[in-house]
Amino acid sequence: MTETRPDPLVIFTPSGKRGRFPVGTPILTAARQLGVDLDSVCGGRGICSKCQITPGVGDFPKHGVTVAADALSPWNAVEQRYKDIRGLIDGRRLGCQAKVAGDIVVDVPPESQVHRQVVRKAATARAIEMDPATRLYCVAVQEPDMHEPTGDLERLNRALAETFDLPPAQADLQVLARLQPALRKGDWTVTVALSTPREGGPSKIVEVWPGFHEGGLHGLAIDLGSTTIAAHLTDLADGRVLASSGLMNPQIRFGEDLMSRVSYAMMNPGGDAEMTRAVRAALNTLIGELATEAGIDARTIVEAVFVCNPVMHHLLLGIDPVELGQAPFALATSSALDLAAAALDLTAMNPGGQVYILPCIAGHVGADAAAVALSEEPDKSDDLVLIVDVGTNAEILLGNRSRVLACSSPTGPAFEGAQISSGQRAAPGAIERVEIDPETKEPRFRVIGCELWSDDPGFAEATAATGVTGICGSGIIEAVAEMRMAGLMDPSGLIGSGEQTGTPRSLPEGRTHAYLLHDGSATGGPVITVTQGDVRAIQLAKSALYAGARLLMDEIGVDAVDRVVLAGAFGAHISPKHAMVLGMIPDAPLDRVTSAGNAAGTGARIALCNRAARRRIEAGVRAITKVETAIEPRFQEHFVAANAIPHATAPFPNLAQAVSLPQVGFGAGAARGDAGGRRRRRG
């Protein structure tokens, strides 16, 4: 008897959407059927190039597939013609031409996505004392003299010493090659960009201009996350943010979470170098876009500060992260780093520019946590503050003037909208806010790019351009919390049937149920539901977050905190009430739960603009107590108890004063036909 093989599995990143398609199906067709955000305006004729994709090859443990080199149809004449005429990045294919031949992981780069990424990690206003590492100096240099034979660099250094009392500076070959023409063009007056990362330390001439340079200097504060990269182009004279932008981290195609990427490096020789090239290329693209948006010369971008978790830290530097995947989770270095931009292949900024990377706290607590500590200063707090920076890997700080503790918690990408059935990144058309009426069980929502709610007059017209395309991280978090408050879901996270909940929006889905949030099928749009799998993904993520926070509380010996600060994209877009209903954070007075915006990005900007802040955080991280969740047995205990919504055993008294959660149960022992879903009374 001949065994029938299933159709090949096609997995799209960063959306995580997947499906099986017959051999010969164009990737563009598969993307459209799955609702993947892949652009095309030429009808699949290979003319517009909007549907460019990057196929992956090798082992993808996260997705459970091994992709062969021939998983797509061979390169064809249409693609070659397009590359010859207009150019195509090596490794890219046209989605309309590449056809399914085997299991395949396909990355959709930002420029091929219909809806542009929205920077959720926006810059937060902050007064910063300006003392950047790189400054401009305009000096008149003595002309060469045959009777006093000295080089141009030596006479430039003499002028800097005489005019500004500066020590001798070094210059690399690129600057030396430009120095003589600049001096002569400027009639022996030049402006130099001089970098002195540490007071009293060695200086380096980064750039030189003839005469007086009026263009100013610029720097980059970059939050390099596992899922998203956010960058802020900053004026080094006054600290103003001139442009902000973000994109998805292209490493997602190698694994959605950090350990998946470590596994990819372990199982694929050269995999670490592949991921390094991908992220550096993305950074150059992002830097170029920021310079264009701000209308500045990229040569004036002379500083960059990076904050990132340890795995991203190593992959940015070109260091194999394998040691971070196993105890004792050893970093190649935990110290702050001063590097040349050229060492990281950052060609889109000044190649002589300088890069500063904040110190890491521990093997799983990175420079991003250090940046949060620099921004929020828990060591100066009189009350006990819990600071939570939520992303694919949550960074958690707890402390006050007496002591500060830190840990990381592997929340996964669900909070970013990944691993969610209708999930997508934050882009126009994505559902970002949700409310569900507890009586009628009817939802209403808002999408990114529109201030109206879905039941407001004019909503359809206002969203006609973008449509309702999916649900992003903030939307799925609010949706699950609202389902719990409306009695559509019990404390275990089980979604009730239509009969149990009293609404036809509870749809059967195999042996479980899903809640219908939006049905756009009548106009060719997607059907957006919250499935049982979505709820489980959020439960796993929030349980890891809560367990990490609780572990730090155990170390200090407290059962409650005075206040909670929510940082990152999550903190800026989720209400404290919804976070508490889910049990993402320990119980606290709701008016004592605040948002810090993108605290890691703010910390990066502080370090960019102020040299003393760099020294302060370098000393500060040595005083932070590191707690390793991966080897702490109590973490698993807290994780299991936190699976319930909001929690299996913790009372949450502050939440109870603000929200009354329905006592419902939809398990095997629950009453049938009870529209309220209330538990059956014992006889």
N, C-alpha and C positions, 0 to 999 in steps of 0.2 A: 504493500500500500504506500503510495507516494505521499510524503508529508508536505503539506502546504505551508510555505514560508510566509510570515507576515510581511506586509509592505514595509519598505524602509522607514525609519523614524527620522523626522526632521525636527530639530530643536533650534529655536531662534533665541539669540541673546542680543540685548540685555533683557528682553521682555520675559524670557523663560517659557514662552508659549511653544507647544509641541503638538505633533500629530503625525500619523502615518499616511504616506502617499505612494501611489504606484510609481514604479520606475519610469522615468521619462517625463515626470511632472516638472515644469519649470519652477524654480525657486520662487519667482514672483507670484505664480499662481498659488503655491502653498502658503505664502505669506498673506495673500488676500483672503484665502479661505479661513485662516486662523485669526484674522484681524490684526496681523502684525503691521507695525507702522513702517512700511517700505514704499518709498515714493516711486512714481513713474508717470510721465506725461506723454509718452510717444506711443502708447498702446503696445509695448513690448517688442518694438522693432529694432532696439539697440541703437537708437539715435540720441536720446536725451541723456543717457548715462545716470539718471536719477536713482536707478535701482542697484547701485553698486553694493556688493556684499563681500565679506571676508570669510571664506570657509576655514574651519579648523581641521587639523589632522592629528591623530594620535589618540591617547587614552584620556577620557573625560569621566573620572570616577563619580563626580557629582551627578552626572546625567546617566551613568550606567551604560555608556557606549564607548566603543573604540572605532574611530573614524579612519577608514583606509584612504590612501592617496587617490584612489579612483572612485571616491564616493559621489563625485559629480561627473557629469558628461565632460568629454575633453574640450579644451579650449578651441573655439571655433573661429571661422573667418570673420564673422560680424564683430566679435570682440577684438580680433587682431586689427581690423580696419579702424575701429574706434580708437584703439591704443596708438596706432600709427598717426592718426590725424590729430587727436586731442589729448592723448596721454592717459594712462591708467596706472595707478599705483601698483607696484609689484605685489602679487598675492591677492589682488582684488579680482572679482568676476562680476559680470552683469547678471543680475537676478533673472532677467527675462530670457537669457541665453543658457545659463547653467541649469542643467536638469538633474533631478534626483537619480542616483545610481546605487546608493547604499545609505546606511545610517550616516547622518551628517549633522554637525553643529555649525550653524551659520550666524555670524555676527553682523548686525546692521549698524554701520557707522553713523555717527550723528548727522553727517551731511546727506545721508540717504533717508533720513526720517522725515516724514511729512511735517510733524509738529516739533518745533524747535524746543530744546531743553530749556526749562525755566530754572534760573538759579535760585533754589530755595535757601541756599546758604548765603543770603545777602549780607553785605557789609553792615555792621552795627555801628551807629554813631558813637564815637569815643574820643574824649579829649586826650591827646598823647603829647607828652613833651618831646619835641623834635631834637634828636641827636643821631641822625643817620650815620651809618658807617662810611658812606661815600658822599663826598662833597665836591663842589666846583671851586676851583681857584684860578684866577686870571693873573698872569705874571708877565712882566717884561724880562726877557732873557738877554744876557750880554751876547753880542755877536762874536763869532769865532775870531781868534787872533793867532797868527802864525807864531808870534813870540810867546804865546801862552797856550800851548797845544792841549786843549781839553775837549772831550766829547760833548755833543749837544745835551745828552742826558745829564751829564755831570753839571753843566752850566744851568740846566733847568732846575736841578735839585738845589744848586746854590741860590738861585732866585727864590725858590720856595722857602728856603731857610731864612734868607734875608728879609723877605716880605711877610711871611706868615709864621716864622719860627718853627718850621716843620722839619722833621728828621728826613734823611735821604730815603727816597722811594725807589722801588724796583719797577721794572717794566718788562713785559714779555716781548717776544720777537715781533708779534703783530703790531704792538704799539710802537716799538722802535722803528719799524718800517714806515710808520705814518708820521713820526715825530719830525724828521728833517723837512719834509714837504710842508707840514703845518707851520713850522717856525718861519720858513721863508715866505710862505703865502701870507702869513699874519704879520709880516714885517717885524719879526722877532718878539711878537706878543702872542701868547697862546693861552687857551683855557684848558685845564686838565681836570678830569674826574679822578679824584684820589680816594682810594679805599683804605681806611684804617679800622679794621673790624674791632680791635681792642685798643683801648687807650694806652699809649706808650708802646704799642706793639709795632711791628713792621708795616709799612705802607706800600701800596701798589698803585701805579698809574694804570687806570682802566681804559681811559680814552683821552684823546687829545684833539682839540679843534683850533684852527687858526683864528687869531684875534679874540674878540669877546664872544662867547657862546651864550645866546639868550634863550635857548630851548629848554633849560632846566634839566633835572634828572628825575628818573622814575624808577620805581621798584615794584616787585610783585609779592603779594602774600598769597601763598598757595596751600589750600587744604586738600591734600591728596588722599581721598578716601577710597575704600574698597569698591564702592559702587559708583560714586560720583567724584569729580574733580572740580573744585571751585577756586577761582582766582580773582584777585582784586588788584587792579593796576592803580598805583598810588603815587601821588606827587611827593617827592622826597623833600620838598621845601616846606610844605605846610601840612602834609598828611592827608590831603583830600583824596578820596577814592574817585578816580576819573572814569573808570569802567569796571564792570564786574561781569563775569560770564562763567559758564560751567558746561561740562559735558560728562557723558557716562565714561567710566573707566573702561577702556577696551579690554582690559584683562578679564572682564566678566566672562568672555568666551572660553577662558581656561578654567573657570570655576567661579561660582557666585560668592562663595565665602573664602576666608583666608586659608583654612586647612585644605580646601580643594585645590587651591593654587600651589600650596606646598606639595601636595600629592602629585600634581601635574609635573612639578619640577623633579620630584623623585622618580617618577615613572617614565619620563620622556627626556632622554639625554639632550641637553641644550635647551630644555623647556624654560629654565630661569632666564637665559639670555633672550629668548623669544618674548617673554613677558616684559623684560626690561626695554627691549626695542619698542614694543607696542606702547608702553606708557610714556616713553620719552617722545615718540612721534606725536602722541596726543597732546602732550604739553607744548610742543612747538606749534602745533595747530592752534591751540588755545591762546598762546602768547601772541601769535600773529594776528588773530582775530581781535584781541584786546587793543593792540597797537593801532590797528586800522580803525576800530570803533572810536578810539580816543583821538585819532588824527595826529599821532606823534611818530617821530622817527624811532624805530626799534633800537638804534644805537644808543639812545638815551636811557634804555632800560638796563641799568647797571647793577641792580641788586635783586635777589630773589630769596625769600624765606619760605621754607617748607615745613609743614607739620603733617605727620602721618603715623599710622600704626607701625609696629615693628616689621611686619611682612612687607608692607608697602615701602618702608624705609630701606630694607635690603634690596628689594627689586628695583627701586629707583637708583640705588648706588651700583647695581650690577653685581650684587652679592647673592649667592645661592641661599635661599631661606630654609634649607632642609633642617638645620639645627633648631629652628624655631618650631618645628613640627614634633619634637620629642623632648622629654625631660632631659636635662634641666632647662630647656628653652634658652640656650645661650645666644646672646647677641654678638655679632662680630665686633661691634663697639656700641656703647651706650652714651658716649660723650657727644657733646655738640660738635658740629663739623663746619669748617670754613673751607669751601671749595671754589674752584673756577667753574664758570658756567660751561666752558668747553669740556670739562671733565665729565659732565653729564649729557653731552651732546645737545645742549640747549642752544641751538644755532639761531633761533628766532629772536633772542635777545642779544645784547652786546656779548660777543664771544669772550671778551676779557672781563665781563661782569662777574660778580662774586655771589656765591650761594651760601646761605647759612641754614643749617638744619638743626632744629632744637634737639636737646638731649632726650633720649628715651628713659623712661622710669624703670622698666623691667622688660623681660622677654615677651610679655603679652600686654604691657602697658607702655604705649609709645610716646612719640613726640607730640601727638595730638592731645594726649592727656596732660602733658607738660604745658602745652599752649592754653588749655582750659584753666589750669592752675594759675598761669600768668595773668589771664584775663579776669578770673573771678576771685582770686586771692583768698581761698578758704583759710589760709594761715593767719589772716588778719580779722577773721570773723569772731565776734564775741559769743554768738550762739552756734549750736551744732548744725552745720549745713550739709545737705546731701546734694551733690552736683552730678547730674546724669547727662552725658552727651551720647545721644542715641544715633546709631548708624548700623551698618552691617556688623560691626563690632562695637559694643557699648563701652565707653570709658566712664568709670564711676569714681568720684572723689568724696570722701566724708571727713569732716574735721572742723577744727576751730583753732584758736591761738595756741592751744596746748599741743595738738597733734593732728596730723593729716594722714589719711590712709588712701590707697588707690588700688583698683583692680580693673580688669577688663572682663567682659562677659560676651560670649559668642551668640549674639541675638539672631544672626543670619540676615538675609536680605528682605524678609517679609515686610519690615517697616518701610522699605524703599519701594514697595509695590511689586517686588519680584516674588516668584513662587506663589502668586495669587492668580486665580483662574482668569479674571478680567483685569489683572494688574498691569500697570504701565508706569513709566517714569512721570515726573511732574512736568506736564506740558499742557498747552491750551486744549481744552476739551476733556481733561481728566477730572473726574469727580474728586473734590477735595474736602467737602463738608457734607455731613449727612444728619438728618433728623428723622425720627420715626414716631408718629403719633401713637401713644400707648393704647388708645381706645380703638382707633380704626385700623391700626397697624400699617397705615399708608406712609410711604416715605416722601421726603422732599430733599433736594440736594443742590449744591452749588458746584460749578465747574471752574477750573482755572481759566482766567481770561474774561469772566463775566461776573458782575456783582449781584445779579438777580438769582433768586431761588427758583427751582424748577416749577413751582406752582405759582410764580408771579406772572402777571400779564407781560407778554413780550419776550418771555424766556426763549421760546423757539426761534424767534427772529434774531435775538441777540446772539444765539449760539449757532446760527445757520452756517457760518463760515467754518467753524471748527467741528461742530457736531458734539455729541457726547461719546467719547471714544473708549473710556475705560475708567479704572479707579486707581488713584495713586496711594502712596503710603498713608498720608494723613486721612484720606477718605476711607480706607479699609479699617483703620483703627477706630474712627468714629462710628462706622457702620456696625462693627461688632459690638461696641459698647452700647450703641442705641438699641440693637437687637436684644441685649440683655435687659436694658431698662424697660423695653416694651413687652417683655414676656415672650419673645419669639425664641428665646434660647435659655436653657436652664443653667445653673451654676457650673455644671460639668462641661458646658460648651456645646451641648447637644441641641441641634435645631429641631423644633417641633414640627409635626405634620400640619397640613391645612386644617384638619379636623381638630387637632389639639390646640392650635393657636387661634383658630377662628378667622383665618384669612387665606384666600386662594393664592396669595403671594408665596406661601410656603409650598414649594414644588417638590414632588418626589424626584429623587435622583439616585437610582439604584436602591440600595438599602438605607440611604440617608435622605436628607432633605436640603434644599437650598432656598434662600430668600431672594425673590425677584426685586431688584432695586430699580431697574430701568429696562424697558423693552423698546428698542429702536428699530425692530425688524420691519415695521410698516414702511419706513422710509429708507430702508437699506442699511440701517445702523446696527450696532451690536446689541445683543441681549446680555445685560450685566447682572450677574447674580453673586451673592455671597454663599459659597458652598461650604459643606462641612469640612472639606480639606482646607479651605481658606481660614476657617475658624481655628483649626488645629495648628496651622502655620503661625497664626498670631499668638495662640496659646504658648507654643514652644518659645517664641521670641520673647514674649513678655515674662514668661517664667524664668528664663535665663537672666533677664534684666533684674527682676525682683530678687532672685537668689543672690546675685552679686551684691546688691545693695544690702541685703539682710546679712550677708557674710561680713561685710565691713562693720555693721552695727554690732554683731556678735563680738568682733575683735575689740571694740571699744567698751562693750558691755552695756548697751542701751537697747530698749525696745521701741523707742520713738526718736524722731529727729525734730528739731525746732522749725526748720524750713527746708524746702526742696527747690532747686534751680534746674529747670529743664533747658538743655542747650542743644544746639544743632538744628537741622531742618525740622526735626520732630518738635523740639521745644518751641519753635516759632509758630507752628501751625496747628498744634493740638491743644484743646482746652484741658486745664487741670482736672476738670470733672470727668472727662472721658478717660484720661490716664488712670485716675483713681478707680473708676468703675471696672476697668479691665484688670486692675491690680498690677499695673506695670511698675508702680512705685509704692513704697510703704505709706501707710495712712498718715496724713498730716492735715492741719487746717487748710482748707482750700484757698483761703486768702493768703496763705504763706507758701503757696506754690506759684512760682513765677518763671518767666521765660528770660533767658539771656541771649536769645538769638544764636548766631553762629559764634560761640565762644572760642572754638579752636581757631577760626579764621581771624577773630579779633586778637587773640594771642599772637598769631603770626604777624598781624599788622603792627602790634606793639613792638615786637622784636625787630621788625623791619625798620621802624622809625626811631628806635631808641637803643643805643648800644648798651646802656646800663641795664636795661631790662633783660638783655641776653645774659649778662653776668648774674643777675638776680635769679633767673630761673635755673641757670646751671648750678647755683648753690642750693636753690630750693628743692630740686628733685632729690638731692642727697639726703634731705631731711624727711622725705615722704616714706612712710611704711608701705611696702609692697605686699599685697596678698595675692597668692596664685590660686585662682579658682579651679584650675585643671587638676590640682592634686589635693584639694581640700574636700574631705568626705562630706562635710556639712552642706556643701554646695548642692549635692544631689538631693539631700533631704529637703532643703528649702525649695529646690526646683520642683519636686513632685507636689509639695503642698501648694505651690503657687500656680499649678495647672488649673485649679478652679477659678471661677470668675466671680468676685475678685480674688478670693483665697479660701482654702479649705478650712483653716483654723484661725487665722488672724481676724480679730473682730472688726477692724476698720470703723471705730466709733465716729471719727470726724466725717467720714463719707456718709454714714447712716443719718447724720444730722441734715445733710444736704439732699440726699437721694434715697428714695424708698424703692428697693429692688424687689420685684415680684418673686414670691416663693413658688416657683414652678419646677416641674420635673417631667422629662419626656423619655425616661428610660423604660425598660421592660415592665416596671411596676407602676408606671404612670397611668392615670385614668384615661380611657378612650372617650372621645367625643366631648371632652371638656374644653370649651372655646377659650377659657382663660388659662388652660394648661396647669391648673392648680393640682397639688398632690391629692391623691385619694385618701380620705380619712380612713383610719383603721376602725374596723368594727368592734 
